[in-house]
Amino acid sequence: MGLDPSPELPPVPLLLRP
């Protein structure tokens, strides 16, 4: 795990997400 399947561009790694 690490990449979020969210429609965000560019995809933000879970480590950088709140």
VMD Tcl script that builds the backbone (N, CA, C; Angstrom):
set m [mol new atoms 54]
animate dup $m
set s [atomselect $m all]
$s set {name element resname resid chain x y z} {
  {N N MET 1 A 0.838 -1.207 0.000}
  {CA C MET 1 A 0.000 0.000 0.000}
  {C C MET 1 A 0.873 1.258 0.000}
  {N N GLY 2 A 0.287 2.359 -0.450}
  {CA C GLY 2 A 1.055 3.603 -0.502}
  {C C GLY 2 A 0.342 4.585 -1.417}
  {N N LEU 3 A -0.146 4.058 -2.568}
  {CA C LEU 3 A -0.874 4.934 -3.490}
  {C C LEU 3 A -2.370 4.848 -3.222}
  {N N ASP 4 A -3.008 5.995 -3.210}
  {CA C ASP 4 A -4.447 6.042 -2.930}
  {C C ASP 4 A -5.220 5.968 -4.250}
  {N N PRO 5 A -6.221 5.098 -4.347}
  {CA C PRO 5 A -7.012 4.933 -5.568}
  {C C PRO 5 A -7.977 6.099 -5.801}
  {N N SER 6 A -7.741 7.227 -5.143}
  {CA C SER 6 A -8.607 8.395 -5.304}
  {C C SER 6 A -8.398 9.013 -6.696}
  {N N PRO 7 A -9.388 9.725 -7.195}
  {CA C PRO 7 A -9.309 10.369 -8.510}
  {C C PRO 7 A -8.413 11.606 -8.504}
  {N N GLU 8 A -7.537 11.707 -7.524}
  {CA C GLU 8 A -6.664 12.879 -7.429}
  {C C GLU 8 A -5.544 12.791 -8.471}
  {N N LEU 9 A -5.255 13.920 -9.114}
  {CA C LEU 9 A -4.155 13.962 -10.074}
  {C C LEU 9 A -3.233 15.112 -9.709}
  {N N PRO 10 A -1.953 14.847 -9.415}
  {CA C PRO 10 A -1.418 13.495 -9.358}
  {C C PRO 10 A -1.845 12.797 -8.068}
  {N N PRO 11 A -1.838 11.441 -8.063}
  {CA C PRO 11 A -2.223 10.682 -6.874}
  {C C PRO 11 A -1.294 10.985 -5.704}
  {N N VAL 12 A -1.862 11.242 -4.529}
  {CA C VAL 12 A -1.052 11.581 -3.358}
  {C C VAL 12 A -0.849 10.334 -2.492}
  {N N PRO 13 A 0.403 10.001 -2.184}
  {CA C PRO 13 A 0.695 8.855 -1.335}
  {C C PRO 13 A -0.004 8.976 0.016}
  {N N LEU 14 A -0.416 7.838 0.592}
  {CA C LEU 14 A -1.114 7.839 1.877}
  {C C LEU 14 A -0.231 8.440 2.966}
  {N N LEU 15 A 1.086 8.365 2.775}
  {CA C LEU 15 A 2.009 8.883 3.780}
  {C C LEU 15 A 1.921 10.399 3.858}
  {N N LEU 16 A 1.476 11.032 2.773}
  {CA C LEU 16 A 1.403 12.494 2.759}
  {C C LEU 16 A -0.006 12.983 3.040}
  {N N ARG 17 A -0.947 12.014 3.092}
  {CA C ARG 17 A -2.335 12.405 3.352}
  {C C ARG 17 A -2.577 12.535 4.848}
  {N N PRO 18 A -3.488 13.407 5.268}
  {CA C PRO 18 A -3.806 13.613 6.685}
  {C C PRO 18 A -4.475 12.382 7.296}
}
mol reanalyze $m
mol bondsrecalc $m
mol representation Tube
mol addrep $m
